[in-house]
Amino acid sequence: MNKNLINVLLILSFSSTLLTGCSDFLEKEVLGSSTNENFYDTQYKLQAALNATYDVLQMDLFNECECRFGEACADDVVGGDESLSTQMGQLVQFRFNTSNTWIEDRYKINYKGVQRANQVIANAHRVKLSIHDYASYKAVREILGQAKFLRALYYFNLVKTYGGVPIREEIETMDHFVIPRSSAAEVYAYIEKDLREAAIMLPARYMGADAGKASSGAAVALLMKVLMYQATPGIQSEKWQEIVDLGEYFIDGKKMTFGEILKFDASAEDWEALRKRLWFVPKELNAQTDPYETVDTELLALQNAYSLDYKDYYGNAIEYLDQFYQTGDRVYLDSDGNGRINSDYGLNEDRVSAGSPLPKAQGGIISSLNWKGFDVNVSFAFMLGRHILNKTQSESIGTFLGTDPNDVAKPIFADLSEISFWEKPGDIADYPANRLENGLMNFAPNIASNVENVSFLKCKTLTIGYTIPEFLKKKIGFGARIFVSAENLFTLTNYSGRDPETVDVVTGVDDLANYPLSRRFTFGLTLNL
């Protein structure tokens, strides 16, 4: 009886220790400075969260999905993987099921954007202003407005792909983690609300260092597209009429008020409550010199903020090439005349003949010389008039955007002190401007200017020996020969690359697939016993 009691006490004691240990571990104080409660307490922290929301737009998976579900599924793209045996082919032929990973990938990446936008929108109220002036409220309001635009964009991608989707709560909890699917009409209404509010919160256009941020013009343009997706072609409806009204405001300069674009309903929300929610200065804090936005406040004009003409930042006309190239970029010849330079396939469409990799002549020279016990043997190899595409230097010094470290981390096979890059007008340089780029092919290796007409003469072997004379052989009782030999001693060539002899004679491409032949020296002694 006592033994059983002791066992029970030990078990209870051990369990109590475990529970106490877990409790102590789980209740550790946060040692870092940022928590869920204080992270969003400044405009700059809220901006950091917005930056993370924008970041989804440049993720590889997002852009892959945009291409595959956009251009690749349309009639203007022909791919090499359009059979039903491939997942892309199933998308193109609209014969897919949920096992297709692209279906899941597009869903996940856009909800990642939604979740990040929700973090900004749900926590904007935590920002604590040090100065309650109009500029401070405007700065936070623009961050919030951009988050609303981005959330609308991500939901738009979802609803036009999957129809009705779940509308995630801005603040998610475990007891409401599973959200039922909303109808397509409900999702579109949610998108419209975000875009309408973003249109009154944001400036007409961002310029300078802020260029590229979502603006009121972007919100109105996307709103028009969202309305068009809901409207039925050929049938008059409120959606079509609103598209016309927004178009007249956007392009023709027709006036439109906050209340009109919001479709404001005073019975659903008080105007002052809406102003506070969207980070307009509260009425009680509004200075006499500050504007006070009302239902009748006119939206910022978009008519002159954007242009359908091809003009640069200063209003100068932009030529066709200028739309894609900057000063200092390499401009390629459209040799096939199809109106495009396709960098996606390594400029293959515009290939031209630049010579033959086969030499006009090749051969070797062998010579021997003997004198009073000395012997010299030498052999040469030569090649005349072959064309080599030298890819080594361009590939190693160019800077471009890439995701695979093996593509961007390459050794430099050039003396950078002897290479010049374009920097300013008038420069006659070896290479274009050395700027980070992806798609312009500034440092493309397979171009005609990298093809060289190459000849070379190489000393393959040189051997110098000495054989002891016969009288000395008899005196010491054995014969001997000493020699020194060198292989690949030197190369005389006009080639700018490493070793023209190792370049593939079939392709004529020097991509350092073959290591240059090494120079070797041998010292020897031959004894005849």
N, C-alpha and C positions, 0 to 999 in steps of 0.2 A: 504493500500500500504506500509506504513512504517513498519507495523507489519511483513509482508511477507519479507521485506528487512532485518529486524533484524533476522528472522529465518534463512535466507540464510547465513547471515554473521556468525551466531553462528555455523552452520553446517560446513562452510568452515574453521572456526577457529579451531573447534574440530578435523576435518580431518587433518589439518595442524599439529596439536599437535601430533596426532597419528603417522603421517609419520615421523615427526622429531624424536619422541621417538624411532621408529623402526630403523631409520638411525643411531642414536647414539648407539643403542644396537648392531647392526650388525657390526659396525665399531670399536668395542672395540679392543684395542691392545692386542696381545698375551702376557700373563704374564709369561708363562713358558719359559724355556731355549731352548726347542726343537721345531722346526717347520719343515715343509716339505723341506724347503730350506737348513737347516743346520743340520738335523738329521744325514745324511750320510756323514758328513765331515771328519770322522776319520775311520781308519781301524776297530777299536773296535765297533763302532756303526754299521758298515756294517756287522761285525761278528754277532752282536746281531740279525740283520735281517735274516742272514743265519740260526742262531739257531732256529728261528721261523719257517723257511722252513723245517728244519729237524724235528721239533716238530710234524708236521702232521703225520710223519711215526709212532709215538708212540701213536697217538690218538686211542681210542677204536673203533671209527667208521671205521677208515682206516683199522685196523687189522681185524675187523669183516668182512668187505667187501672183503679183501684179502682171508680170509678163505672161505667165502661163494662162491665167484666167482672162487676160485682156487680149493682147496682140496675138499670142500663139493660138488661141482658139478662134480667131477671126479668119477672114478669107485672105488677108494680106500677108500672111506668113506661111511658108512651107518648110516643114522640118523633116529631118531624117528619121524621126522616131514616132511616126503617126500610125503604126499598126496597132491592132488591139492587144498585141502581146506586151506592149509597154503601157505604163500608167499615163504617160502624156498622150499617147494615141487614144486611150480610152476617154480622156478629157476632150480631145479634139473631135471625136466622133460621138460625144455625148452618150457613151455606153459605159458607165462606171457605177460602182457601188461604194459602200463605206470602207471597203478594204483598200481603196486608193489613198495613198498617203498624202497626196496633194489636197484632197478634200479635207482631211484632218489638219494639215499644216496651215491652210488659209484660215481655218476656224480659230486655231490656237493663236496665231500671230496677231490677228486683229483683236481678239479678246485680251491679249497682252497689252495692246494699245489702249483699249477701253479701261482696263484695270489701272493703268498708270494715269490716265486722264481723270478717273474717279478720285484718285488720291489727291490730285490738285484741287478739284472742285469741292470735295468733301472737307478739306482742311483749310481752305482759303480763309474761313472765319477766324482761324487761330492767329492770323498775322496781327502783330501788335505794332501800331504805328508810333514812332517817336514824335512826329509832327503831323497833326491832323489837318493838312492843307490839301488843296485840290490836286496838286501834282502827285502826292503820296497815294491818294485814293485812285488816281488814274493809272499809276504804275501797277498796282495790284489788280485793278479792273482789267487791264490788258492781258495780264497773265491768265486770269480766270477766263477771259473771252477766248484766248487761244486754245485753252484746254477744252472749252466747249466745242470749238470748231474741230479739233482733232478727234474728240469723242464721236462727234457726228460723222466724221469721215470714216472712222473705223466701223461704226455701226452700219453706215451706208454700204461698205464693202461686204458686210455680213448679210444684210437683208437682201441685197440684189443677187447674192450667191445662193443663200439657203432659204430665202423667204423669211417667215417669222422666226425669231431667235429669242432666247432669254434676255431680258433687260436686267443687267446686274445692278444690285443695290450699290449706292456710292460707298456706304460703310457696310462691309460684309461681316457677318457673325456666323459661327458654326451652326447655330440653330436655324439659320436661314441661308445655308450654303447652297442648297439645291433649289434653283429658281425655275418655275414652269416656263414653258415656251410662250412668248407673246405672239400675237398675230402680226402679219406684215404691216397692216394698217397702224397698229399700235407702235411698232418700231419706227415707221416713217413719221408718225406724229412726234415721237420722242426726238428724232433727228431734227425735224423742223423747228421744234422749240429751242434746241441748242443753237441752231444756225440763226434764227431770228434774234435771239438774245445776243449772240456774238456780233451780229451786224450793227447793233447800237453801242456795243462796248469797245469796239476796236477802231483804230484810225483807218482812213480810206486806203492808205498804202504805206508800207514801210520802205524806207530808202536808206542808202548808205550802209553803215555797219549792221543795221537791222533788216536789210533786204532779205526776203525769203520767209519772214515770219507771216503767219496767217493774219490777214487783214480783214477789214469790213468788206472790201471788194471780193476777197476769196470766199467769205461767208455767203454773200449774195449770189455769187456765181454758182457755188455748190448747192445753194437752196434752189436755184432755178433748175439745176440738173435733177435734184431729188424730186421736185414737183413734176418734171417731165417723165421720170420713171413711173410715177403714179398715174399720170394722165393716159387716157386711151386715144390712140391716133384716130383722127377723123371724127371724133365726137366732142362737141363743145362741152366744157365743164369749168368749174371754178378753178381747177388746177391750171388749165390752159390760160384762163384769163389772168391769173396772178402772174404767170410766166410773162405774159405780154406787159403787164404793169411794171414788173421788175426790170424787164428789158428796156422799157421807155425811161425808167429811172436811171439805169446803169449806162445806157448808150446815148439817149436823147437828152438827158439832163432834167427830166420831169421830176418835180418835187415829190418827196415821200416822207411821211412823218414816222416818229417812233411808234406811235399807236397803230399806224397802218401796217407796218411790217411785222409788228408783234401780234397783230390781231388782238389787241388788248381788250380784256373783259374785266371791268371793275368789280363785277360780282364774284369773280374767281380769286382775285388777288388785289389788295390795295396798292395804289401806285407807289406810295412812299415805301411800302414793304418791299416792292420789287426793286426800287432804287437801292435800298440798303443791301438786299440780297445780291445785286449785281455790282456792288461796290461803287455806286455813285455817292457823292458826299451827302450825308444825311442833312435834311433840311435845317435842323437846329444848329449844324456846324457850318453851313454854307455861308461864306463871306459875301459881302455885297458886290464885290468885284468878280465873284465866281459865277459861271453860268449855272442855272438851275434847270435841269432837263425835265420836260413835261411830256405828256402824251402828244402834244402838238409840236414838239421840237422836231426840226427837219433833220433828216439823215445827212451826213456829209456827202457832198457831190462826188460822184465817181466818174462823171463824163470826161473830165480832163485828167483824171488820175491814171488812166490807162489809154493806150493807143493801139489801133489795129495796124498802124504803119510800122515798118521795120526801122526803128530809130534807136540810137544809143542813149546813154544816160544824159548826154548834152543836147539831144535833139537832132543829131546828125544822121543822115540816111545810112543804113547798114546794107552793104552788099551781101550777096548770097553766101560767099565764103566767110564774111565777117560774123555771120550768125553762129558759126561753129568754132572758128579759129580766132585767137588773139594774136596781136603783134608779137613776133618771136616764135610762133609755132611753125612747124613744118607743114607745107601745103603740098598735097599729093595731086598728081595728074589723073584725071578721070579718063583713063586710056580706053575703056570700053564704051564711053559716052552714054552710060545709063543714068547719069545725073546723081550718082552717089559714090561715096568712098566708104566701103563696108569694112570697118575695123574688126567686126566680130569674127570674121574668118581670115584674119591675118592679111588683109588686102588682096586676097586671092582673085577677086573679080577683076582687078586691074593689073594682073601680071603681064609682063612683057619679056621677050627674049633678050637676055643680056650677055650672051656668050655661051661657049661650050665648056664643060668641065674636063673634056678630053684634051690632052696636049697636042700641039702640032708636031712635036718631036720629043723623044725621050731616049735615054741610053746611058751608057757608062764608059769610063776610061780606066784602064788598068796599066800600070807601068812598074817595071822592076829595074834596079840598078845594083851592080855588084862591083866592088873595087877593094883589092887587098884585104879580104876578110870581112869587109863591111858590106852590108846589103840593105837596100831601101826598097820597100814595096808600098805602093800607094794606089788607091782606087777612088774614083769619083763617080757620082751619079748626077745626071742633069735632066731637066725638063724645061721645055720651051713653049710659051704661048697657051697656057691653060687658064681658064677663068675660075676664080674662087669667090664665093660669097662669104665675106668675113663678118660673121655675126658676133664675134666675141666682145668687141669693145662696146658696141651699142647696147648689148644686153646687160653688160655689167655696170655701166655708168648711168643708165636711164633711171628715172624715178617714176613710179607709177603705183596706182592703188591695187592692192591684192589681198587675198585672204589666206593664201597658202604660203607659209614661211619659205618653202623651197623655191617659190617663184620670185620673192623679193629679196631674199638673203643670198646674194651671189658675190663671188670674189671679183675684185676689180682687176682686170687685165689691161691696165692702161696707166700711164704716168699722168695723173691729173694736173700736174704743174705745166704740162705741155699741151693741154687740151683747153680750148676756149668755148664758152657758151654765149649765146646771144644775150645781151643785156639791155641794149638801147639802140635806137635807130641809127643806122650807119655802120653797125658792127658787121665785120666779115668774120664769122665764127665757124668753128668746126661742127658745132651742134646747135640745135634750137635752144630756146630758153629752158633752163633746167628747173622746171616747175613740176610739182606733184600733179599728175594727170592720169586719167583713165579713159581710154577710148580715142584720143587724138592720135595715138601712135607716133608721138614725137621721136621716140627712140626705137622705132620698128627696125629690126635688123634686115628684113628681106626686101631691101630697096636697091634700085639700080646703082646708086652712088656707093654702095658697099661692095659692089662687084669689082674685083681687081684682075687685071691681065698679068699673070704671074709667070716668072721664069726663075729657075734657081740652079746653082751648081753647088753640090755638097761633097766635101771630102769624107767619104764613108770610112776608109781605114788608112792608117799610115803606120808602118812598122819599120823600125830601124834596129838592125842587129849587128853583132860582131862575133865571128867564129875564130877561135884561137888558131894560130898557124900549126902546121904539121909537126915542125921540130919541137914545139912546146908540148904538143899532144904526146909525142914519144917520150919526152922527158918526164912528164908527170903521169903518164900511163892511161890517160882518158881524154876524150874530146869534150869541148864545152862551147856553148853559144849563149850569149846574153842578148836580151832584146827589150825594147820598150814599144808598146803598141797603143794607138789611140783610135777610137771609133767615134764617128760623127764629130769630127774635130772642128769644122766650121762650115757655114753655109753662106754663100753669096747669093742674095736675092733682092728683088724689089718689093717683096710681100711685107705688108705691115703687121701681119698676124704672127703667131708663134712659130709654127713649123709647116711649111707648105707640103712637105713630103708625106705627112700623116693625114692630110685632108682626103676624104673619100673621093676616089677618082670617078665614081659613078654619079654622085649627087653634086660634088663640087662645093659642099657646104661645110664651113669650118665653124662648128659649134663646140669645139673642145671635147668632142666625144672620144677622140684619141689623144692620149697624152703625148706631148712633144718627145722625140727621141732623145735619150739622155747621152751626154758625152762621157765616155768611159776610157780609163787608162789602165794598161796592164804592163807590169814589169815581170820578166821571166828569165829563167836560167835553165838551159838544156844540157844535160850531161850524157855523154856516150861512153859507157864503161866497157 
